[in-house]
């Protein structure tokens, strides 16, 4: 077995460890979106319908936003194998992340050579940005996977011809069914690539019509959903016509603050006070750009197009958003790998070996620090943002046999956690599901099974007749009521720093 194969295998093992280790518990909690994806996957598994009763949908309502069901469908086999839990719901994202590492290896080989591909794969395997997104249930992870696969197949078609153009276009078309950013990024990139390779595509003649047909067939169903009122709900909620703000936002995605120093301020998307890339990439990225510009090849122009376009979908609503700009992650790993390759080309003799050792130590040290920050520090300070404690609260409720379980409506989107952790039969829920509007995620009265979500004042009004009931509330919000009613505190759930997050009261 060659050294190259061993190194690739070790890289993939490292990528797997970084994405699968304690997957159910880090991130430390479970978001409403994750619970929504998981319960929809559970509903697909048992009924072939989403939780609203739509049969085999391509897009589904997710708290007032019409989103692709691609990730939900991917949870079906893992839920079937492992049951309805956090690990099963997060597993497809982790596997997609691992596969993306391998695809980037192939893409790097097509752009430069297999050693650049190997280094790019290694940098993606340890990327704090990519690890973060690969470890929770999020459909955005599928966008870099299908995009890199499509680009690699396109470059192979350029070199070898054949049917690889068909497969390339299919992968690009599947991008439309991943994350919302693809509706802007993918058409712009495809159009730019078509202009760059217009002569080659024209020379293909009628053989280029089949790929065009596949692309249109993929695009039109997605576009019809995008322009529907439900498909535009999220965009209408987020977007404003502000060209100057768009420009400022766009530049933020190319600036050092986002890339190297502070990253995304949303703690669920990024580590605290840590950039999306490593500090050493302050040097490797410029060297990589220099290497690619100096070569002046068409595939390098494709990377330039990728760099220019990747911030656009994210810049329209916000600056510095790691999820909306996720398609840029493999690009930065590839360009940094080119930078390291350029550094090796500059060095000669013993200096080359010395430089190799320095670079290896630099990359390894950065990965160790990142691992400490993510696997040791992050579960503590980020727990609140991950709704830590809902699993414990719901398991306590499920372990009991209370006739009624009241849930305070101040617990954000609590119904989806109750559905998920109780594995409530989807066929029952589909008869009268709860729909919420984009930006208006609070609701005052909703019930299914023995669970009833109400404002605290309504729970208080029923307190004197609350026999055999359980109350799930945020810390502190039910204490005054408990002093003058039959409710008594029976359990508290604390976040890792010792603060109480939820309280459970019982009324006998």
Secondary structure as GFF3:
##gff-version 3
##sequence-region A 1 508
A	DSSP	alpha_helix	3	20	.	.	.	ID=ss1
A	DSSP	alpha_helix	32	47	.	.	.	ID=ss2
A	DSSP	beta_strand	59	62	.	.	.	ID=ss3
A	DSSP	beta_strand	65	68	.	.	.	ID=ss4
A	DSSP	alpha_helix	70	82	.	.	.	ID=ss5
A	DSSP	alpha_helix	86	111	.	.	.	ID=ss6
A	DSSP	alpha_helix	114	125	.	.	.	ID=ss7
A	DSSP	alpha_helix	128	134	.	.	.	ID=ss8
A	DSSP	alpha_helix	141	160	.	.	.	ID=ss9
A	DSSP	alpha_helix	164	174	.	.	.	ID=ss10
A	DSSP	three_ten_helix	175	177	.	.	.	ID=ss11
A	DSSP	alpha_helix	182	196	.	.	.	ID=ss12
A	DSSP	alpha_helix	198	203	.	.	.	ID=ss13
A	DSSP	alpha_helix	207	226	.	.	.	ID=ss14
A	DSSP	alpha_helix	233	238	.	.	.	ID=ss15
A	DSSP	alpha_helix	243	252	.	.	.	ID=ss16
A	DSSP	alpha_helix	256	256	.	.	.	ID=ss17
A	DSSP	pi_helix	257	261	.	.	.	ID=ss18
A	DSSP	alpha_helix	281	295	.	.	.	ID=ss19
A	DSSP	alpha_helix	298	310	.	.	.	ID=ss20
A	DSSP	alpha_helix	312	317	.	.	.	ID=ss21
A	DSSP	three_ten_helix	326	328	.	.	.	ID=ss22
A	DSSP	alpha_helix	329	346	.	.	.	ID=ss23
A	DSSP	alpha_helix	350	372	.	.	.	ID=ss24
A	DSSP	pi_helix	373	378	.	.	.	ID=ss25
A	DSSP	alpha_helix	379	381	.	.	.	ID=ss26
A	DSSP	three_ten_helix	384	386	.	.	.	ID=ss27
A	DSSP	alpha_helix	390	399	.	.	.	ID=ss28
A	DSSP	beta_strand	404	408	.	.	.	ID=ss29
A	DSSP	alpha_helix	414	422	.	.	.	ID=ss30
A	DSSP	alpha_helix	426	429	.	.	.	ID=ss31
A	DSSP	beta_strand	445	448	.	.	.	ID=ss32
A	DSSP	beta_strand	451	454	.	.	.	ID=ss33
A	DSSP	alpha_helix	456	461	.	.	.	ID=ss34
A	DSSP	three_ten_helix	463	465	.	.	.	ID=ss35
A	DSSP	beta_strand	469	474	.	.	.	ID=ss36
A	DSSP	alpha_helix	479	483	.	.	.	ID=ss37
A	DSSP	beta_strand	488	494	.	.	.	ID=ss38
A	DSSP	beta_strand	500	507	.	.	.	ID=ss39
###
